[in-house]
Amino acid sequence: MEFSMDARVTRLETQMEYVRTDLSDIKHTLASLAAMTERLAAKTENLETRLAAQTDNLEIRLTAQIKELPSKADLRSWNLQLLVAGLTILLLIVGGIIGGLDWIKGH
């Protein structure tokens, strides 16, 4: 079964039309992917910039808060002050009781 030259040329022309359509679809898809890639890159850069700014802001805030925390020396000093105040109150109470009892005994 032999095809004539015209039939073969017509068949090749039809197949080339399909190839052109497919290539057009591929070009459109690639253009869409390129546009999406550019938008994604811009959004990624924007996110990276915002994240860096937020990280810097957080670091500044944490540093400021850490500076406001008491040091070990402060805590030791406060403990010593509380101990001295407690002992003073205890001595005043004991002295008051002893003085009161002595006063009662004297009368």
C-alpha positions in Angstrom: 0.0 0.0 0.0 1.9 2.9 -1.3 0.9 6.5 -0.5 1.2 9.1 -3.1 3.6 12.0 -2.7 0.8 14.5 -2.1 -0.8 12.3 0.6 2.5 12.0 2.4 3.2 15.8 2.2 -0.3 16.5 3.5 0.2 14.1 6.4 3.6 15.7 7.2 2.0 19.2 7.1 -0.7 18.0 9.5 1.9 16.5 11.9 3.9 19.7 11.7 0.8 21.7 12.7 0.5 19.5 15.8 4.2 20.1 16.5 3.7 23.9 16.2 0.7 23.8 18.5 2.6 21.7 21.1 5.6 24.1 20.9 3.4 27.1 21.3 1.9 25.4 24.4 5.4 24.7 25.8 6.5 28.3 25.2 3.4 29.6 27.0 4.0 27.2 29.9 7.7 28.2 30.1 6.8 31.9 30.1 4.3 31.3 32.9 6.9 29.4 34.9 9.4 32.2 34.4 6.9 34.8 35.6 6.0 32.7 38.6 9.7 32.2 39.4 10.3 36.0 39.3 7.3 36.6 41.6 8.5 33.9 44.0 12.0 35.3 44.0 10.6 38.8 44.8 8.4 37.4 47.6 11.3 35.4 49.0 13.6 38.5 49.1 10.8 40.5 50.7 10.3 37.8 53.4 14.1 37.5 54.0 14.2 41.3 54.5 11.3 41.3 56.9 12.7 38.4 58.8 16.0 40.0 59.2 14.4 43.2 60.4 12.2 41.3 62.9 15.3 39.4 64.1 17.2 42.6 64.6 14.3 44.1 66.5 13.9 41.1 68.7 17.6 41.0 69.5 17.5 44.7 70.5 14.5 44.1 72.7 16.0 41.0 74.3 19.2 42.8 75.0 17.4 45.7 76.6 15.4 43.3 78.8 18.5 41.4 79.8 20.2 44.6 80.9 17.2 45.2 83.2 17.5 41.8 85.0 19.4 41.8 88.3 22.9 40.4 88.4 24.2 37.7 90.7 25.8 40.4 92.8 22.4 42.2 93.1 20.7 39.0 94.2 23.4 38.3 96.8 23.1 41.8 98.1 19.3 41.6 98.4 19.6 38.2 100.2 22.1 39.8 102.7 19.8 42.8 103.2 16.8 40.5 103.9 18.9 38.4 106.3 20.0 41.5 108.2 16.5 42.9 108.3 15.1 39.6 109.5 17.7 39.3 112.2 17.1 42.9 113.3 13.4 42.3 113.6 14.0 39.1 115.5 16.4 40.9 117.9 13.9 43.8 118.4 11.2 41.3 119.2 13.3 39.3 121.6 14.7 42.5 123.2 11.1 43.8 123.6 10.0 40.6 125.2 13.0 40.5 127.6 12.6 44.2 128.4 8.9 43.8 128.9 9.4 40.9 131.2 12.1 42.7 133.1 9.9 45.7 133.5 7.0 43.5 134.8 9.4 41.8 137.2 10.6 45.2 138.5 7.1 46.4 139.4 
